[in-house]
Amino acid sequence: MSRRRILVTATGIIGVGAVVSAALGLDSGGNAGAAPTAPAPSTAPVTRTTLVDQVRLAGKIDYGLAQPFASRIAGTITALPEPGTVLKAGAAALRIDDQPVVLLLGKLPAYRALAEGVSGPDVKQFEENLKALGYGGFKVDAVYDKDTAAAVKKWQKASGMPESGTVDLGRVTYTEAPARVAEHKQHVGDTAAPGTPVLTTTGTTRSVSVTLEEKQAALAKTGTKVLLQSAGATPVEGTMTQVGAAQNGGQGEGGGGGGGGGKTQVTVTPSDPSALGGNDGDAVDVTLKRGERKDVLTVPIVALLAVRDGYGIEVIGPAGRHIVPVTVGMFAQGRVEVSGPGLAEGTDVGVAGS
């Protein structure tokens, strides 16, 4: 009887066809259950346990995917906030020709100038921001009237802008939440051009960024739960919240040149950001569980034999040695789930290495 012991070093589910096609199998007269003639191998017991198929990924602490922030106004850049600055409603995201481009909060992008006689949801969104900044004397509705214009003049005066009562297109820009300045794409003194990114921004919550190679892209799914652990910190649960194409060598910036070579950028948001520990840029171990099988019989992967029509293991006991055909399930943690006639917890099986 001839047989080949299967040696596997990687965890995960292994294609049965690929393994069987490589096997020598039993000789023409062999049958499962026949006594083997090879020297007795080392043994290991069949164990009943929970198998967990998981993969470990490398992450780093940051603030999520960076997004481009472009000006819609042409001119000379005269001021930029420092990287790390959190821009809240009413803050100047930058200054062009010494006039601010103001960040406000909202889902609807600015798409036209606002002046007396204009009405629509963009007017209401702007008025909501104006009121939140402490200006009054107007009704928050969808109509830009003389009262709105009067409040705008007060806002313009306080912000160092000409008191026109009109909000020019590009003077305000909207984000759904406060933003953190990540990186300057242009510098003070450069010429801003409409649509050209001046800086990049991220969210304001500490998160973990993971760059996946192309072959790992299937792991990136929003909503997936993972376990995060930085050096010296207690593990904390996280959730994949953003998935996008990596840019500029995997830094995940959302626009402009320098592709990531097919890589995928994932943002993982921890359930408790303060529990991450560490500093910006520090390494974080990210553990993703792909599957779990509870209360199953398992043997070391190196106990598997490839026989002509499937798999077997060599059972060694007081009655001698014989091959038992088995059905395999999950491969993980150096072990494989098995089921077969007569198998029970504690049964000794042969393993490679003797």
C-alpha positions in Angstrom: 0.0 0.0 0.0 1.3 3.4 -0.9 0.1 6.7 0.4 1.2 10.3 0.6 1.1 12.3 3.8 -0.2 15.9 3.2 2.0 18.7 4.4 0.3 22.1 4.8 1.8 25.1 6.5 -0.8 27.9 5.6 -4.0 28.2 7.5 -7.3 28.6 5.7 -9.5 26.4 3.6 -7.6 24.3 1.1 -9.0 23.2 -2.2 -9.7 19.4 -2.0 -9.1 18.9 -5.7 -5.7 20.5 -5.6 -4.6 18.2 -2.8 -6.0 15.0 -4.2 -4.6 15.6 -7.7 -1.1 15.7 -6.1 -1.7 12.5 -4.1 -0.2 9.1 -5.1 -3.2 7.3 -3.6 -3.4 3.6 -2.6 -2.0 1.0 -4.9 -4.3 -1.1 -7.1 -4.9 -3.7 -4.3 -5.2 -1.2 -1.4 -8.4 -0.5 0.5 -9.1 1.8 3.4 -8.6 -0.1 6.6 -5.7 -2.2 5.4 -2.6 -2.2 7.7 0.2 0.0 6.5 3.7 -1.4 6.0 5.7 1.8 6.6 7.6 2.4 9.9 5.4 3.6 12.7 5.2 7.4 12.6 5.0 9.9 15.5 1.5 10.2 16.9 -0.9 12.9 18.0 -4.4 12.6 19.6 -7.6 13.5 18.0 -9.0 16.5 19.8 -12.4 18.1 20.2 -12.1 21.9 20.0 -13.3 25.1 18.3 -11.4 26.0 15.1 -11.1 29.6 14.2 -9.9 30.6 10.7 -8.4 34.1 11.0 -6.0 36.3 9.2 -3.7 38.9 10.7 -3.2 42.2 8.9 -0.9 45.1 9.5 -2.5 48.5 10.2 -1.5 51.9 11.5 -3.2 54.5 13.6 -4.5 57.5 11.6 -7.8 59.3 10.9 -9.2 57.4 8.0 -9.1 57.9 4.2 -7.8 61.3 3.2 -10.0 63.3 0.8 -9.0 66.1 -1.5 -10.1 69.7 -0.6 -10.2 71.9 -3.7 -10.8 75.6 -4.0 -13.4 76.9 -6.5 -11.8 80.4 -6.4 -8.8 81.3 -8.4 -6.1 83.4 -6.8 -3.0 83.4 -4.6 -3.0 81.1 -1.5 -2.3 83.5 1.4 -2.9 81.2 4.4 -3.4 77.5 5.2 -4.2 75.7 8.4 -1.5 73.4 9.8 -1.8 69.6 9.4 -3.7 68.3 12.3 -6.0 71.3 12.6 -9.6 70.4 13.1 -11.9 72.6 11.0 -15.2 73.2 12.6 -18.2 75.1 11.2 -17.2 78.7 10.4 -13.5 78.0 10.3 -11.4 79.2 7.4 -10.2 76.2 5.4 -7.8 78.4 3.6 -7.4 82.0 2.5 -7.1 83.1 -1.1 -6.1 86.7 -1.9 -6.4 87.2 1.9 -10.1 86.3 1.9 -11.3 83.2 3.7 -12.9 80.1 2.2 -15.2 79.1 5.0 -16.2 75.5 6.0 -19.8 74.9 6.9 -21.7 71.8 7.7 -24.1 70.1 5.3 -24.7 67.4 2.8 -25.6 69.6 -0.2 -22.6 71.1 -2.0 -22.5 74.7 -2.8 -23.4 75.1 -6.5 -24.4 78.8 -7.0 -24.1 82.2 -5.5 -26.6 83.1 -2.8 -28.3 86.5 -3.0 -31.6 88.2 -2.4 -34.4 86.6 -4.3 -32.8 83.1 -4.4 -34.7 80.2 -2.8 -34.1 76.5 -2.4 -32.7 73.8 0.0 -29.2 75.3 -0.4 -30.5 78.5 1.1 -32.0 76.7 4.0 -28.7 74.8 4.6 -26.7 78.0 4.6 -29.2 79.8 6.9 -29.0 76.9 9.4 -25.2 77.4 9.5 -25.5 81.1 9.9 -27.9 80.7 12.8 -25.6 78.1 14.4 -22.7 80.6 14.2 -24.8 83.0 16.3 -26.3 85.3 13.7 -30.0 86.2 13.9 -32.7 88.6 12.7 -33.9 86.3 9.8 -36.1 83.3 9.4 -34.5 80.0 8.7 -36.4 78.9 5.6 -35.7 78.3 1.9 -35.8 82.0 1.0 -32.8 84.4 0.9 -34.5 87.7 1.7 -33.3 91.1 2.9 -33.1 89.9 6.5 -30.8 87.1 5.4 -28.7 89.5 3.5 -28.4 91.8 6.6 -27.2 88.9 8.7 -24.8 87.9 6.0 -23.2 91.4 6.0 -22.6 91.0 9.8 -21.0 87.6 9.2 -18.9 89.0 6.4 -17.7 91.9 8.6 -16.7 89.6 11.4 -14.9 87.3 9.0 -12.9 90.1 7.3 -14.8 89.9 4.0 -16.4 92.7 1.9 -19.9 93.4 3.3 -21.8 92.6 0.1 -24.7 90.6 1.5 -24.1 88.1 -1.2 -22.3 84.7 -0.8 -20.2 84.2 -3.9 -19.8 80.7 -5.3 -16.7 79.1 -3.7 -16.7 81.4 -0.6 -18.2 78.6 1.5 -17.7 74.8 1.2 -19.7 72.1 2.9 -18.6 68.9 4.7 -21.0 66.6 6.6 -18.9 66.8 9.8 -15.9 68.7 11.1 -12.7 67.8 9.2 -9.1 67.4 10.1 -6.3 68.8 7.9 -4.1 65.9 6.8 -1.7 67.3 4.2 -0.9 70.4 2.1 -1.0 69.8 -1.6 -0.1 73.4 -2.3 1.6 76.0 -0.3 1.2 79.6 0.7 2.2 81.7 -2.3 1.0 79.1 -4.8 -1.7 79.9 -7.3 -5.0 78.2 -6.6 -7.0 77.0 -9.6 -10.6 75.9 -9.5 -10.9 72.2 -9.0 -7.2 71.7 -8.0 -6.7 70.1 -4.5 -5.1 72.6 -2.1 -5.0 70.2 0.9 -6.5 66.9 2.0 -8.8 66.3 5.0 -9.8 63.3 7.1 -12.3 62.6 9.8 -11.6 63.7 13.3 -11.8 60.3 15.0 -8.7 58.1 15.5 -9.0 55.0 13.4 -6.8 52.4 11.9 -5.7 52.2 8.3 -5.0 48.9 6.5 -3.5 48.6 3.1 -4.4 45.3 1.4 -2.6 43.7 -1.6 -4.7 42.9 -4.6 -5.0 39.2 -3.7 -6.4 40.2 -0.3 -9.1 42.7 -1.6 -11.9 40.3 -1.0 -11.4 40.7 2.8 -12.3 44.4 2.5 -16.1 44.7 3.3 -17.7 47.5 5.2 -19.3 46.3 8.4 -16.7 43.5 8.9 -15.7 43.2 12.6 -12.0 42.9 13.5 -9.9 42.9 16.6 -7.3 45.7 17.0 -4.3 45.7 19.2 -1.4 48.2 19.4 1.7 47.6 21.5 1.0 47.5 25.2 -2.7 48.1 24.8 -5.7 46.0 25.5 -7.4 44.5 22.3 -10.4 46.5 21.2 -13.1 45.6 18.6 -13.2 47.6 15.4 -15.4 47.7 12.3 -14.4 48.3 8.7 -16.2 51.6 7.8 -14.5 52.8 4.6 -13.1 50.9 1.6 -11.4 52.5 -1.3 -8.6 52.3 -3.8 -5.2 53.1 -2.3 -3.4 56.0 -3.8 0.2 57.4 -3.7 1.8 54.2 -2.5 -1.0 53.1 -0.3 -1.7 56.2 1.7 -5.3 56.2 0.6 -5.7 59.7 -0.5 -8.8 60.0 -2.5 -7.8 62.0 -5.6 -5.0 62.7 -7.9 -2.1 60.8 -9.2 0.1 57.9 -8.0 -2.1 54.8 -8.0 -1.7 52.1 -5.3 -0.9 49.4 -7.8 -4.2 47.6 -7.3 -4.1 47.9 -3.5 -7.1 48.5 -1.4 -7.3 51.0 1.5 -9.5 50.1 4.5 -10.4 52.4 7.4 -11.3 50.5 10.6 -13.1 52.5 13.3 -12.5 51.2 16.8 -15.5 50.8 19.2 -13.4 52.9 21.7 -10.8 55.1 20.0 -9.2 56.0 23.3 -8.4 52.3 23.9 -6.1 52.1 20.9 -3.2 53.6 22.8 -0.1 54.6 20.9 0.5 57.6 18.7 -0.4 58.6 15.1 1.4 56.3 12.7 2.0 53.5 15.2 1.6 49.9 14.1 -1.6 48.0 15.0 -2.3 44.3 14.6 -5.6 43.7 12.9 -7.1 40.3 13.3 -10.0 39.3 11.0 -12.0 36.1 11.7 -13.1 34.4 8.5 -14.9 31.4 9.9 -15.4 29.3 13.0 -16.4 25.7 13.7 -17.4 24.9 17.3 -17.0 21.5 19.1 -15.5 19.5 16.2 -13.0 16.7 16.0 -9.6 17.8 14.7 -6.2 16.4 13.9 -2.9 18.1 12.9 -2.9 18.9 9.2 0.2 16.8 8.9 -1.8 13.7 9.9 -3.8 13.8 6.6 -3.1 11.2 4.0 -4.1 11.6 0.4 -5.7 8.4 -0.9 -7.0 7.8 -4.4 -10.6 8.8 -3.7 -10.1 11.4 -1.0 -8.5 11.6 2.4 -7.5 9.3 5.2 -5.7 9.3 8.5 -3.6 6.5 10.1 -5.1 5.3 13.3 -2.7 3.7 15.8 -4.0 1.6 18.7 -3.7 -1.6 20.6 -5.2 -3.5 17.6 -2.5 -2.2 15.3 -2.4 0.4 12.6 -5.0 1.0 9.9 -6.1 3.8 7.6 -9.5 5.4 8.2 -11.1 7.4 5.4 -12.2 10.8 6.6 -14.2 13.8 5.4 -12.4 17.1 6.0 -13.9 20.5 7.0 -12.2 23.7 8.0 -8.4 24.1 8.0 -7.1 26.5 10.6 -4.5 26.9 13.3 -2.4 24.1 11.9 -5.3 21.6 12.3 -8.1 20.3 10.2 -11.7 19.3 11.1 -12.3 15.6 10.4 -15.1 13.0 10.6 -14.9 9.3 9.9 -15.9 5.9 11.2 -14.8 5.1 14.7 -13.0 8.4 15.3 -13.3 9.8 18.8 -11.5 12.3 21.0 -8.2 10.9 22.2 -7.7 8.5 19.3 -4.0 8.4 18.4 -3.2 9.1 14.7 0.1 9.1 12.8 1.7 12.4 11.9 4.5 13.2 9.5 8.0 13.9 10.9 9.3 10.6 12.2 
